[in-house]
Amino acid sequence: MRCLGLDYGQKRIGLAISDLSNTIATTYNVLINNKSLMDNLKEIVQNEKITHIVIGLPLHMNGDKGDKALMAEALGDEIKKFLDVEILYEDERLTTVSAQRILIAGDVRRDKRKGKIDALAATFILQKYLDKQK
């Protein structure tokens, strides 16, 4: 079993991947959320032998689902129809904020942060899931 983490966004989707022992998540890539998204995900799932996809669920601070959480679940439903993988969801509250703080602390310029934030947030989402499995 190897996991892929997704940080859903209307424009970009950040990706993270687990190591073979499902202990450590690392940044993987950022995909553009367009018509070729499913084909790109299929290629990654096949090449990396992914069995589980963990999608970040952007809940409100009180735990309620909003529009973005519903869109993330809709993405999960679409992936389920297209790929033979298990879809899981992980609370992603504050992952993007944490990713942004790390990149700022690392002195990454604003114009370089955009794509990196999504993949780093996906890494936090996936790592949170992996840690819960132990």
DSSP file (Angstrom, degrees, kcal/mol; ACC not computed):
  #  RESIDUE AA STRUCTURE BP1 BP2  ACC     N-H-->O    O-->H-N    N-H-->O    O-->H-N    TCO  KAPPA ALPHA  PHI   PSI    X-CA   Y-CA   Z-CA
    1    1 A M              0   0    0      0, 0.0     2,-0.4     0, 0.0    49,-0.1   0.000 360.0 360.0 360.0 130.9    0.0    0.0    0.0
    2    2 A R        -     0   0    0     47,-0.3    49,-2.5    19,-0.1    50,-1.5  -0.996 360.0-142.2-134.7 140.5    1.3    3.4   -0.9
    3    3 A C  E     -a   52   0A   0     -2,-0.4    15,-2.3    16,-0.3     2,-0.4  -0.763   7.5-157.5-110.4 148.9   -0.7    6.6   -0.4
    4    4 A L  E     -aB  53  17A   0     48,-2.2    50,-3.0    -2,-0.3     2,-0.4  -0.989  14.3-150.8-119.2 130.0   -1.1    9.8   -2.4
    5    5 A G  E     -aB  54  16A   0     11,-3.0    11,-1.9    -2,-0.4     2,-0.4  -0.834   9.5-161.2-102.3 140.1   -2.2   13.0   -0.6
    6    6 A L  E     -aB  55  15A   0     48,-2.9    50,-2.7    -2,-0.4     2,-0.7  -0.976  15.2-163.1-124.3 132.3   -4.2   15.7   -2.3
    7    7 A D  E     - B   0  14A   0      7,-2.3     7,-1.9    -2,-0.4   115,-0.1  -0.923  30.7-141.9-107.5 101.8   -4.7   19.3   -1.4
    8    8 A Y        +     0   0    0     -2,-0.7     2,-0.3    48,-0.3     5,-0.2  -0.394  29.9 163.3 -71.7 136.3   -7.7   20.3   -3.5
    9    9 A G        -     0   0    0     -2,-0.1    24,-0.0     3,-0.1    -2,-0.0  -0.980  45.8-121.8-145.2 152.8   -7.9   23.7   -5.1
   10   10 A Q  S    S+     0   0    0     -2,-0.3     3,-0.1     1,-0.2    -1,-0.1   0.799 114.4  24.0 -66.8 -26.8  -10.0   25.1   -7.9
   11   11 A K  S    S+     0   0    0      1,-0.3    22,-2.9    21,-0.1     2,-0.3   0.813 131.8  20.4-102.3 -42.9   -6.9   26.0   -9.9
   12   12 A R  E     - C   0  32A   0     20,-0.3     2,-0.5    21,-0.0    -1,-0.3  -0.930  57.3-152.3-131.4 151.5   -4.2   23.7   -8.6
   13   13 A I  E     - C   0  31A   0     18,-2.8    18,-2.7    -2,-0.3     2,-0.2  -0.977  17.7-144.4-125.5 117.1   -4.0   20.4   -6.7
   14   14 A G  E     -BC   7  30A   0     -7,-1.9    -7,-2.3    -2,-0.5     2,-0.4  -0.560  16.2-155.5 -79.5 143.5   -1.0   19.8   -4.5
   15   15 A L  E     +BC   6  29A   0     14,-3.0    13,-2.7    -2,-0.2    14,-1.1  -0.945  15.4 176.7-124.0 141.9    0.3   16.2   -4.3
   16   16 A A  E     -BC   5  27A   0    -11,-1.9   -11,-3.0    -2,-0.4     2,-0.4  -0.958  13.2-153.4-134.8 155.5    2.3   14.4   -1.7
   17   17 A I  E     -BC   4  26A   0      9,-2.6     9,-2.5    -2,-0.3   -13,-0.2  -0.966  11.8-127.7-132.5 147.3    3.3   10.7   -1.7
   18   18 A S  E     - C   0  25A   0    -15,-2.3     7,-0.2    -2,-0.4     2,-0.1  -0.522  28.0-110.6 -86.9 158.7    4.2    8.3    1.1
   19   19 A D    >   -     0   0    0      5,-1.7     3,-1.7    -2,-0.2   -16,-0.3  -0.266  44.5 -91.4 -74.2 176.1    7.3    6.2    1.3
   20   20 A L  T 3  S+     0   0    0      1,-0.3    -1,-0.1     2,-0.1    -2,-0.1   0.754 128.7  50.7 -65.9 -23.9    6.9    2.5    0.8
   21   21 A S  T 3  S-     0   0    0      3,-0.1    -1,-0.3   -19,-0.0   -19,-0.1   0.428 108.6-124.3 -92.0   1.7    6.5    1.9    4.5
   22   22 A N  S <  S+     0   0    0     -3,-1.7    -2,-0.1     2,-0.2     3,-0.1   0.898  81.4 111.2  55.5  44.2    3.8    4.5    4.8
   23   23 A T        +     0   0    0      1,-0.3     2,-0.4   111,-0.0    -1,-0.1   0.726  68.9  39.7-109.7 -39.6    5.7    6.4    7.5
   24   24 A I        -     0   0    0    106,-0.1    -5,-1.7   107,-0.0     2,-0.4  -0.950  63.4-152.2-125.0 133.0    6.8    9.6    5.8
   25   25 A A  E     -C   18   0A   0     -2,-0.4     2,-0.3    -7,-0.2    -7,-0.2  -0.827  16.9-174.9 -98.3 139.1    5.0   11.9    3.4
   26   26 A T  E     -C   17   0A   0     -9,-2.5    -9,-2.6    -2,-0.4   100,-0.0  -0.955  34.2 -94.6-130.7 153.4    7.0   14.0    0.9
   27   27 A T  E     +C   16   0A   0     -2,-0.3   -11,-0.3   -11,-0.2    93,-0.1  -0.345  42.8 172.8 -62.5 146.9    6.0   16.6   -1.6
   28   28 A Y  E     -     0   0A   0    -13,-2.7     2,-0.3     1,-0.4   -12,-0.2   0.710  45.0 -50.2-122.7 -57.1    5.4   15.2   -5.0
   29   29 A N  E     -C   15   0A   0    -14,-1.1   -14,-3.0    90,-0.1     2,-0.4  -0.968  37.9-113.5-170.7 174.9    4.0   17.6   -7.5
   30   30 A V  E     -C   14   0A   0     -2,-0.3     2,-0.4   -16,-0.2   -16,-0.2  -0.998  27.7-160.8-129.1 129.0    1.3   20.2   -8.3
   31   31 A L  E     -C   13   0A   0    -18,-2.7   -18,-2.8    -2,-0.4     2,-0.4  -0.842  21.6-118.6-107.9 146.6   -1.3   19.5  -11.0
   32   32 A I  E     -C   12   0A   0     -2,-0.4     2,-1.7   -20,-0.2   -20,-0.3  -0.687  28.8-123.0 -79.0 133.2   -3.5   22.0  -12.8
   33   33 A N        +     0   0    0    -22,-2.9     2,-0.2    -2,-0.4    -1,-0.1  -0.608  69.1 112.8 -81.1  88.6   -7.1   21.4  -12.1
   34   34 A N  S >  S-     0   0    0     -2,-1.7     3,-1.8     0, 0.0     4,-0.3  -0.680  84.8 -63.9-141.7-165.9   -8.3   21.0  -15.7
   35   35 A K  T 3  S+     0   0    0      1,-0.3     3,-0.4    -2,-0.2     4,-0.3   0.752 127.6  54.4 -62.5 -25.7   -9.7   18.4  -18.1
   36   36 A S  T 3> S+     0   0    0      1,-0.2     4,-2.5     2,-0.1    -1,-0.3   0.380  78.0 101.4 -90.8   5.8   -6.5   16.3  -18.0
   37   37 A L  H <> S+     0   0    0     -3,-1.8     4,-2.8     1,-0.2     5,-0.2   0.923  81.4  46.9 -56.1 -49.1   -6.5   16.0  -14.2
   38   38 A M  H  > S+     0   0    0     -3,-0.4     4,-2.6    -4,-0.3    -1,-0.2   0.888 112.5  49.8 -64.4 -39.0   -8.0   12.4  -14.1
   39   39 A D  H  > S+     0   0    0     -4,-0.3     4,-2.1     2,-0.2    -1,-0.2   0.911 112.1  48.6 -64.4 -41.0   -5.5   11.2  -16.8
   40   40 A N  H  X S+     0   0    0     -4,-2.5     4,-2.0     2,-0.2    -2,-0.2   0.915 112.7  47.5 -64.8 -42.8   -2.6   12.8  -14.9
   41   41 A L  H  X S+     0   0    0     -4,-2.8     4,-3.0    -5,-0.2     5,-0.2   0.903 109.6  54.0 -64.3 -40.6   -3.8   11.1  -11.6
   42   42 A K  H  X S+     0   0    0     -4,-2.6     4,-2.4     1,-0.2     5,-0.2   0.918 108.1  49.5 -59.2 -44.2   -4.3    7.8  -13.4
   43   43 A E  H  X S+     0   0    0     -4,-2.1     4,-2.8     2,-0.2    -1,-0.2   0.912 113.1  46.4 -61.9 -43.5   -0.7    7.9  -14.6
   44   44 A I  H  X S+     0   0    0     -4,-2.0     4,-2.8     2,-0.2    -2,-0.2   0.928 111.3  51.7 -65.4 -45.3    0.7    8.7  -11.2
   45   45 A V  H  X>S+     0   0    0     -4,-3.0     5,-2.0     1,-0.2     4,-0.6   0.905 115.3  42.1 -58.9 -43.1   -1.4    6.0   -9.5
   46   46 A Q  H  <5S+     0   0    0     -4,-2.4     3,-0.5    -5,-0.2    -2,-0.2   0.941 117.1  45.5 -70.0 -47.7   -0.2    3.4  -12.0
   47   47 A N  H  <5S+     0   0    0     -4,-2.8    -2,-0.2     1,-0.2    -3,-0.2   0.871 122.0  36.4 -65.3 -37.8    3.5    4.5  -11.9
   48   48 A E  H  <5S-     0   0    0     -4,-2.8    -1,-0.2    -5,-0.2    -2,-0.2   0.408 105.6-123.0 -98.2   0.7    3.7    4.8   -8.2
   49   49 A K  T  <5 -     0   0    0     -4,-0.6     2,-0.3    -3,-0.5   -47,-0.3   0.945  41.1-173.9  56.0  53.3    1.5    1.9   -7.3
   50   50 A I      < +     0   0    0     -5,-2.0   -47,-0.2    -6,-0.2    -1,-0.2  -0.620  22.3 171.3 -81.3 132.8   -0.9    4.0   -5.3
   51   51 A T        +     0   0    0    -49,-2.5    35,-2.6    -2,-0.3     2,-0.4   0.606  67.2  38.5-111.6 -22.0   -3.7    2.1   -3.4
   52   52 A H  E     -ad   3  86A   0    -50,-1.5   -48,-2.2    33,-0.2     2,-0.5  -0.990  59.5-160.6-134.4 138.7   -5.1    5.0   -1.3
   53   53 A I  E     -ad   4  87A   0     33,-2.9    35,-2.9    -2,-0.4     2,-0.6  -0.985   9.1-158.8-118.6 125.3   -5.7    8.6   -2.0
   54   54 A V  E     -ad   5  88A   0    -50,-3.0   -48,-2.9    -2,-0.5     2,-0.5  -0.910   9.8-163.3-105.6 115.7   -6.1   10.9    1.0
   55   55 A I  E     -ad   6  89A   0     33,-3.0    35,-2.2    -2,-0.6     2,-0.2  -0.853  21.1-120.1-103.7 130.4   -7.9   14.2    0.1
   56   56 A G  E     - d   0  90A   0    -50,-2.7   -48,-0.3    -2,-0.5    35,-0.2  -0.486  21.2-149.7 -67.3 132.8   -7.7   17.2    2.4
   57   57 A L  E     - d   0  91A   0     33,-3.2    35,-2.0    -2,-0.2     2,-1.8  -0.906   6.1-147.0-108.6 107.1  -11.1   18.2    3.7
   58   58 A P        +     0   0    0      0, 0.0     8,-0.5     0, 0.0    11,-0.4  -0.526  27.5 179.7 -79.2  85.8  -11.2   22.0    4.3
   59   59 A L  B     -E   65   0B   0     -2,-1.8     6,-0.2     6,-0.1     5,-0.1  -0.453  32.4-104.1 -81.4 156.2  -13.6   22.1    7.2
   60   60 A H    >   -     0   0    0      4,-3.1     3,-2.4    -2,-0.1    -1,-0.1  -0.334  41.8 -99.6 -68.9 164.0  -14.7   25.4    8.9
   61   61 A M  T 3  S+     0   0    0      1,-0.3    -1,-0.1     2,-0.1    -2,-0.1   0.779 126.3  55.2 -60.4 -26.3  -13.0   26.0   12.3
   62   62 A N  T 3  S-     0   0    0      2,-0.1    -1,-0.3     1,-0.0    -2,-0.0   0.439 123.2-105.6 -85.8   1.6  -16.2   24.7   14.0
   63   63 A G  S <  S+     0   0    0     -3,-2.4    -2,-0.1     1,-0.3     2,-0.1   0.343  75.7 135.8  94.4  -5.9  -16.0   21.4   12.1
   64   64 A D        -     0   0    0     -5,-0.1    -4,-3.1     1,-0.1     2,-0.4  -0.392  56.5-116.2 -73.9 153.1  -18.8   22.2    9.6
   65   65 A K  B     -E   59   0B   0     -6,-0.2     2,-0.2    -2,-0.1    -6,-0.1  -0.743  34.9-175.8 -87.6 135.4  -18.5   21.4    5.9
   66   66 A G     >  -     0   0    0     -8,-0.5     4,-2.0    -2,-0.4     5,-0.2  -0.422  47.5 -73.1-112.4-166.4  -18.6   24.4    3.6
   67   67 A D  H  > S+     0   0    0      1,-0.2     4,-2.1     2,-0.2     5,-0.2   0.885 129.5  52.2 -58.9 -42.1  -18.6   24.7   -0.2
   68   68 A K  H  > S+     0   0    0      1,-0.2     4,-2.1     2,-0.2    -1,-0.2   0.874 108.2  50.9 -66.6 -36.2  -14.9   23.9   -0.5
   69   69 A A  H  > S+     0   0    0    -11,-0.4     4,-2.2     2,-0.2    -1,-0.2   0.903 110.0  50.3 -65.8 -39.8  -15.3   20.7    1.5
   70   70 A L  H  X S+     0   0    0     -4,-2.0     4,-2.0     1,-0.2    -2,-0.2   0.872 109.7  50.9 -65.4 -36.4  -18.2   19.6   -0.7
   71   71 A M  H  X S+     0   0    0     -4,-2.1     4,-2.1     2,-0.2    -2,-0.2   0.886 108.7  51.6 -67.4 -38.1  -16.0   20.3   -3.8
   72   72 A A  H  X S+     0   0    0     -4,-2.1     4,-2.0     2,-0.2    -2,-0.2   0.905 110.9  47.9 -64.5 -40.6  -13.2   18.2   -2.3
   73   73 A E  H  X S+     0   0    0     -4,-2.2     4,-2.3     2,-0.2    -2,-0.2   0.866 108.7  54.1 -67.5 -35.5  -15.7   15.3   -1.7
   74   74 A A  H  X S+     0   0    0     -4,-2.0     4,-2.2     2,-0.2    -2,-0.2   0.893 107.1  51.5 -64.2 -38.8  -17.0   15.7   -5.3
   75   75 A L  H  X S+     0   0    0     -4,-2.1     4,-2.7     2,-0.2    -2,-0.2   0.926 108.6  51.6 -61.7 -43.9  -13.4   15.3   -6.5
   76   76 A G  H  X S+     0   0    0     -4,-2.0     4,-2.4     1,-0.2    -2,-0.2   0.905 109.2  49.9 -58.7 -42.7  -13.1   12.2   -4.4
   77   77 A D  H  X S+     0   0    0     -4,-2.3     4,-1.5     2,-0.2    -1,-0.2   0.892 111.3  49.2 -62.8 -40.0  -16.3   10.8   -6.0
   78   78 A E  H  X S+     0   0    0     -4,-2.2     4,-1.3     2,-0.2    -2,-0.2   0.917 111.0  48.9 -66.2 -43.7  -15.0   11.6   -9.5
   79   79 A I  H  X S+     0   0    0     -4,-2.7     4,-3.3     1,-0.2     3,-0.4   0.914 107.1  56.8 -61.6 -42.2  -11.7    9.9   -8.7
   80   80 A K  H  < S+     0   0    0     -4,-2.4    -1,-0.2     1,-0.3    -2,-0.2   0.863 107.9  47.6 -57.8 -38.0  -13.6    6.8   -7.4
   81   81 A K  H  < S+     0   0    0     -4,-1.5    -1,-0.3     1,-0.2    -2,-0.2   0.806 120.1  38.4 -71.2 -29.3  -15.4    6.5  -10.7
   82   82 A F  H  < S+     0   0    0     -4,-1.3     2,-0.3    -3,-0.4    -2,-0.2   0.768 118.3  38.4 -95.5 -30.9  -12.2    6.8  -12.7
   83   83 A L  S  < S-     0   0    0     -4,-3.3     2,-1.4    -5,-0.2    -1,-0.1  -0.919  71.4-126.0-129.4 150.3   -9.6    4.9  -10.6
   84   84 A D  S    S+     0   0    0     -2,-0.3     2,-0.3    -3,-0.1    -4,-0.1  -0.589  70.0 113.0 -92.9  72.7   -9.6    1.7   -8.6
   85   85 A V  S    S-     0   0    0     -2,-1.4     2,-0.4    -6,-0.1   -33,-0.2  -0.948  71.3-104.5-137.2 157.1   -8.2    3.2   -5.4
   86   86 A E  E     -d   52   0A   0    -35,-2.6   -33,-2.9    -2,-0.3     2,-0.5  -0.699  33.0-146.0 -82.2 134.8   -9.6    3.8   -1.9
   87   87 A I  E     +d   53   0A   0     -2,-0.4     2,-0.3   -35,-0.2   -33,-0.2  -0.896  21.6 175.5-105.5 127.7  -10.5    7.4   -1.2
   88   88 A L  E     -d   54   0A   0    -35,-2.9   -33,-3.0    -2,-0.5     2,-0.4  -0.874  18.2-140.7-126.0 159.3  -10.1    8.8    2.3
   89   89 A Y  E     -d   55   0A   0     -2,-0.3     2,-0.4   -35,-0.2   -33,-0.2  -0.953  12.1-169.9-125.0 144.0  -10.5   12.3    3.7
   90   90 A E  E     -d   56   0A   0    -35,-2.2   -33,-3.2    -2,-0.4     2,-0.1  -0.999  33.8-106.5-134.4 134.0   -8.4   14.1    6.3
   91   91 A D  E     -d   57   0A   0     -2,-0.4   -35,-0.1   -35,-0.2    37,-0.1  -0.369  33.6-174.9 -56.5 126.7   -9.2   17.3    8.1
   92   92 A E    >   +     0   0    0    -35,-2.0     3,-2.2    -2,-0.1     4,-0.5   0.177  20.6 153.2-115.0  17.9   -6.9   19.9    6.5
   93   93 A R  T 3  S-     0   0    0    -36,-0.3   -33,-0.1     1,-0.3   -36,-0.0  -0.253  76.1  -1.3 -53.2 129.1   -7.7   23.0    8.7
   94   94 A L  T 3> S+     0   0    0      1,-0.1     4,-2.3     3,-0.0    -1,-0.3   0.469  93.2 119.7  71.0   7.8   -4.7   25.3    8.8
   95   95 A T  H <> S+     0   0    0     -3,-2.2     4,-2.5     2,-0.2     5,-0.2   0.912  77.5  47.5 -67.9 -39.8   -2.4   23.2    6.6
   96   96 A T  H  > S+     0   0    0     -4,-0.5     4,-2.5     2,-0.2    -1,-0.2   0.897 111.8  50.7 -67.4 -38.5   -2.1   25.9    3.9
   97   97 A V  H  > S+     0   0    0      2,-0.2     4,-2.3     1,-0.2    -2,-0.2   0.928 111.8  47.7 -62.6 -44.9   -1.4   28.5    6.6
   98   98 A S  H  X S+     0   0    0     -4,-2.3     4,-2.1     1,-0.2    -2,-0.2   0.911 112.1  49.7 -62.5 -42.6    1.3   26.2    8.1
   99   99 A A  H  X S+     0   0    0     -4,-2.5     4,-2.3     1,-0.2    -1,-0.2   0.912 110.4  50.4 -62.7 -42.5    2.8   25.6    4.6
  100  100 A Q  H  X S+     0   0    0     -4,-2.5     4,-2.5     1,-0.2    -1,-0.2   0.909 109.0  51.3 -63.7 -42.1    2.9   29.4    3.9
  101  101 A R  H  X S+     0   0    0     -4,-2.3     4,-2.7     2,-0.2    -1,-0.2   0.900 109.7  50.0 -62.0 -41.4    4.6   30.1    7.2
  102  102 A I  H  X S+     0   0    0     -4,-2.1     4,-1.9     2,-0.2    -1,-0.2   0.923 112.0  47.2 -64.1 -43.6    7.3   27.5    6.5
  103  103 A L  H  <>S+     0   0    0     -4,-2.3     5,-2.7     2,-0.2    -2,-0.2   0.891 113.0  48.7 -67.1 -37.9    8.0   28.9    3.1
  104  104 A I  H ><5S+     0   0    0     -4,-2.5     3,-1.8     1,-0.2    -2,-0.2   0.932 111.4  49.6 -65.0 -45.1    8.1   32.5    4.4
  105  105 A A  H 3<5S+     0   0    0     -4,-2.7    -2,-0.2     1,-0.3    -1,-0.2   0.832 107.7  55.2 -62.1 -31.5   10.5   31.4    7.1
  106  106 A G  T 3<5S-     0   0    0     -4,-1.9    -1,-0.3    -5,-0.2    -2,-0.2   0.365 116.8-118.4 -82.5   5.7   12.6   29.7    4.5
  107  107 A D  T < 5 +     0   0    0     -3,-1.8     2,-0.5     1,-0.2    -3,-0.2   0.816  52.8 166.2  62.9  34.2   12.8   33.0    2.6
  108  108 A V      < -     0   0    0     -5,-2.7    -1,-0.2    -6,-0.1     5,-0.1  -0.702  40.9-112.1 -81.2 127.7   11.0   31.7   -0.5
  109  109 A R    >>  -     0   0    0     -2,-0.5     3,-1.2     1,-0.1     4,-1.2  -0.210  21.9-114.5 -61.6 149.7    9.9   34.6   -2.6
  110  110 A R  H >> S+     0   0    0      1,-0.3     4,-0.8     2,-0.2     3,-0.6   0.868 115.0  53.0 -53.4 -44.2    6.2   35.3   -3.0
  111  111 A D  H 34 S+     0   0    0      1,-0.2     4,-0.3     2,-0.2    -1,-0.3   0.732 111.6  46.8 -68.5 -21.1    6.1   34.4   -6.7
  112  112 A K  H <> S+     0   0    0     -3,-1.2     4,-0.8     1,-0.1    -1,-0.2   0.628 100.3  69.9 -90.9 -16.2    7.8   31.1   -6.0
  113  113 A R  H <X S+     0   0    0     -4,-1.2     4,-2.8    -3,-0.6     5,-0.2   0.823  78.0  77.9 -72.7 -32.8    5.4   30.2   -3.1
  114  114 A K  H  X S+     0   0    0     -4,-0.8     4,-1.0     1,-0.2    -1,-0.2   0.890 103.2  31.2 -49.8 -58.3    2.2   29.6   -5.1
  115  115 A G  H  > S+     0   0    0     -4,-0.3     4,-1.3     1,-0.2    -1,-0.2   0.851 118.7  55.1 -70.3 -34.4    2.9   26.2   -6.4
  116  116 A K  H  X S+     0   0    0     -4,-0.8     4,-2.4     1,-0.2     5,-0.2   0.841  99.3  61.2 -69.9 -33.2    5.0   25.1   -3.5
  117  117 A I  H  X S+     0   0    0     -4,-2.8     4,-2.8     1,-0.2     5,-0.2   0.918 102.9  50.8 -60.0 -44.1    2.3   25.9   -0.9
  118  118 A D  H  X S+     0   0    0     -4,-1.0     4,-2.0    -5,-0.2  -104,-0.2   0.914 113.2  43.5 -63.1 -44.9   -0.1   23.4   -2.5
  119  119 A A  H  X S+     0   0    0     -4,-1.3     4,-1.6     2,-0.2    -1,-0.2   0.884 115.0  49.6 -69.4 -37.7    2.3   20.5   -2.5
  120  120 A L  H  X S+     0   0    0     -4,-2.4     4,-2.0     2,-0.2    -2,-0.2   0.901 110.0  50.8 -67.9 -40.3    3.6   21.3    1.0
  121  121 A A  H  X S+     0   0    0     -4,-2.8     4,-2.3    -5,-0.2    -2,-0.2   0.897 108.3  53.0 -62.2 -39.9    0.0   21.4    2.3
  122  122 A A  H  X S+     0   0    0     -4,-2.0     4,-2.7     1,-0.2  -106,-0.2   0.869 106.3  54.0 -61.6 -36.1   -0.7   18.0    0.7
  123  123 A T  H  X S+     0   0    0     -4,-1.6     4,-2.8     2,-0.2    -2,-0.2   0.914 108.3  48.2 -64.7 -43.2    2.4   16.7    2.5
  124  124 A F  H  X S+     0   0    0     -4,-2.0     4,-2.2     2,-0.2    -2,-0.2   0.913 112.4  49.6 -62.4 -42.2    0.9   17.9    5.9
  125  125 A I  H  X S+     0   0    0     -4,-2.3     4,-1.9     2,-0.2    -2,-0.2   0.948 114.6  43.2 -61.4 -50.1   -2.4   16.3    5.1
  126  126 A L  H  X S+     0   0    0     -4,-2.7     4,-2.8     1,-0.2    -2,-0.2   0.900 112.8  51.9 -65.7 -41.0   -0.9   13.0    4.1
  127  127 A Q  H  X S+     0   0    0     -4,-2.8     4,-2.7     1,-0.2    -1,-0.2   0.898 107.3  53.3 -63.9 -39.0    1.5   13.0    7.1
  128  128 A K  H  X S+     0   0    0     -4,-2.2     4,-1.5    -5,-0.2    -1,-0.2   0.922 111.7  46.0 -60.1 -44.0   -1.4   13.7    9.5
  129  129 A Y  H  X S+     0   0    0     -4,-1.9     4,-1.1     2,-0.2    -2,-0.2   0.940 112.7  49.5 -63.0 -48.4   -3.2   10.6    8.0
  130  130 A L  H >X S+     0   0    0     -4,-2.8     3,-0.5     1,-0.2     4,-0.5   0.890 108.5  53.3 -60.4 -41.0   -0.1    8.4    8.2
  131  131 A D  H >< S+     0   0    0     -4,-2.7     3,-0.9     1,-0.2    -1,-0.2   0.862 105.7  53.9 -63.6 -35.6    0.6    9.4   11.8
  132  132 A K  H 3< S+     0   0    0     -4,-1.5    -1,-0.2     1,-0.2    -2,-0.2   0.770 100.3  62.3 -68.8 -25.4   -3.0    8.4   12.8
  133  133 A Q  H <<        0   0    0     -4,-1.1    -1,-0.2    -3,-0.5    -2,-0.2   0.642 360.0 360.0 -76.4 -14.1   -2.5    4.9   11.2
  134  134 A K    <<        0   0    0     -3,-0.9    -1,-0.2    -4,-0.5    -2,-0.1   0.462 360.0 360.0 -84.8 360.0    0.4    4.0   13.6
